[in-house]
Amino acid sequence: VQLQASGGGLVQAGGSLRLSCAASGFAFNRYGMGWFRQAPGKEREFVGRISWRGTTTYADSVKGRFTISRDNAKSTWYLEMNNLKPEDTADYYCASDRRPEYGPARPEYAAYESQYSFRGQGTLVTVSS
């Protein structure tokens, strides 16, 4: 199983970026995933997730600005980030669900890292003010 996040870079506040997470080695269309980020000196935090069916959940801090999508034909998940703020600066990581066809029993469980498998490097997003 491999996950490769890409698309990070330097952008001004108010700008946009699209991150990609290319997956291989498993039945992509049966798995959901989550995006997480880790800012310098801070703990990793949940950004959002998309289920194997395409249902999305977002952290309050990004709701309305970020959109997660998936392309099963390309085995790739995406994180579209709009109206970026300096506080969005972080390393962004993608992680797949540990189990296929999984759905959190409660919405708040979506952020629990224990349900995800983290593989590969993150991609750095820097937002200048």
Backbone torsions as a table, in degrees:
resi	resn	phi	psi	omega
1	VAL	NA	128.3	178.0
2	GLN	-133.3	140.2	173.7
3	LEU	-128.3	132.6	-179.3
4	GLN	-129.1	109.5	177.1
5	ALA	-87.1	142.6	179.0
6	SER	-153.9	170.7	175.3
7	GLY	105.4	-3.4	179.5
8	GLY	-68.8	169.1	179.4
9	GLY	169.9	-169.0	179.9
10	LEU	-101.1	129.9	-179.1
11	VAL	-143.0	150.9	176.8
12	GLN	-79.6	154.9	176.0
13	ALA	-54.4	136.9	-176.9
14	GLY	92.8	-11.7	-178.5
15	GLY	-83.4	-174.5	-175.5
16	SER	-133.1	153.0	172.4
17	LEU	-146.2	153.2	172.4
18	ARG	-123.2	119.9	176.0
19	LEU	-93.7	149.4	176.7
20	SER	-122.8	151.2	173.9
21	CYS	-133.2	103.5	-179.8
22	ALA	-87.7	131.0	-175.7
23	ALA	-117.8	151.2	176.3
24	SER	-155.2	156.2	174.4
25	GLY	94.9	5.5	177.7
26	PHE	-155.6	171.4	-176.9
27	ALA	-77.2	85.3	-170.5
28	PHE	-50.7	-45.1	-172.9
29	ASN	-67.8	-9.5	179.3
30	ARG	-100.3	3.7	-175.2
31	TYR	-121.8	139.6	168.0
32	GLY	-91.1	-179.9	-179.0
33	MET	-157.0	168.3	177.4
34	GLY	-132.3	150.3	170.1
35	TRP	-104.8	135.7	177.4
36	PHE	-130.7	163.2	175.8
37	ARG	-144.1	154.8	179.2
38	GLN	-137.4	113.9	177.6
39	ALA	-84.7	156.5	179.6
40	PRO	-54.6	127.4	177.4
41	GLY	77.1	6.4	-178.6
42	LYS	-122.9	163.8	177.1
43	GLU	-77.2	156.3	176.9
44	ARG	-65.5	140.8	-178.6
45	GLU	-131.7	154.3	179.2
46	PHE	-73.7	136.2	176.4
47	VAL	-106.0	-48.7	-179.5
48	GLY	177.4	171.7	177.7
49	ARG	-145.8	159.7	172.9
50	ILE	-130.5	133.6	-178.6
51	SER	-81.0	172.7	178.8
52	TRP	-64.4	-23.4	177.5
53	ARG	-88.2	-10.2	179.8
54	GLY	102.5	5.0	177.5
55	THR	-75.1	133.8	-176.6
56	THR	-113.5	150.8	176.8
57	THR	-138.1	139.8	-176.8
58	TYR	-131.4	150.3	169.9
59	ALA	-68.2	150.2	-178.1
60	ASP	-59.6	-32.9	-176.0
61	SER	-67.0	-18.8	-177.5
62	VAL	-119.6	-5.0	-176.3
63	LYS	-59.6	132.6	-179.1
64	GLY	88.6	-13.6	179.5
65	ARG	-114.0	-33.2	-177.3
66	PHE	-108.6	147.1	177.8
67	THR	-136.0	129.0	177.0
68	ILE	-103.5	137.4	178.1
69	SER	-142.5	173.7	179.9
70	ARG	-143.5	148.8	174.7
71	ASP	-125.0	99.6	-176.2
72	ASN	-64.4	-31.5	180.0
73	ALA	-65.7	-30.1	-178.7
74	LYS	-103.4	1.2	-177.1
75	SER	50.7	47.7	-175.9
76	THR	-136.6	137.3	170.3
77	TRP	-105.3	154.3	-177.6
78	TYR	-130.3	152.0	171.7
79	LEU	-129.4	105.6	177.4
80	GLU	-89.6	121.6	-176.6
81	MET	-117.6	120.5	179.7
82	ASN	-119.2	161.1	179.3
83	ASN	48.7	50.5	-176.3
84	LEU	-65.8	146.2	-179.2
85	LYS	-120.5	156.0	178.5
86	PRO	-54.5	-32.3	179.9
87	GLU	-71.8	-5.8	173.8
88	ASP	-83.6	-6.9	179.1
89	THR	-60.3	124.1	-176.7
90	ALA	-179.0	167.9	165.0
91	ASP	-83.2	129.2	-178.4
92	TYR	-106.2	132.3	-177.5
93	TYR	-122.2	145.0	171.1
94	CYS	-109.0	149.9	-178.8
95	ALA	-146.3	139.8	179.4
96	SER	-93.2	155.4	173.0
97	ASP	-60.4	148.0	178.4
98	ARG	-74.0	-26.8	-177.8
99	ARG	-121.6	147.4	177.1
100	PRO	-73.0	151.8	174.7
101	GLU	54.2	40.0	-177.2
102	TYR	-93.4	143.2	173.2
103	GLY	-140.7	128.4	179.5
104	PRO	-56.9	138.2	-179.9
105	ALA	-66.6	-29.4	177.3
106	ARG	-133.9	147.1	-177.6
107	PRO	-54.3	-37.1	-176.3
108	GLU	-68.6	-19.8	178.9
109	TYR	-70.4	-15.6	-178.4
110	ALA	-58.9	-27.4	-176.0
111	ALA	-87.7	-6.3	-176.0
112	TYR	-71.1	118.6	-177.0
113	GLU	-65.6	-24.0	-176.3
114	SER	-63.1	-20.0	-178.6
115	GLN	-88.2	-2.8	-176.0
116	TYR	-112.5	156.6	173.7
117	SER	-114.0	114.4	-178.4
118	PHE	-93.2	123.1	178.5
119	ARG	-140.2	141.9	175.7
120	GLY	87.8	176.8	-177.1
121	GLN	-88.3	160.3	174.4
122	GLY	-86.3	179.4	175.3
123	THR	-128.3	132.8	-171.2
124	LEU	-85.7	129.9	174.4
125	VAL	-115.8	124.6	178.3
126	THR	-122.0	123.3	-179.7
127	VAL	-113.2	117.8	-179.1
128	SER	-92.2	148.6	-178.3
129	SER	-89.6	NA	NA
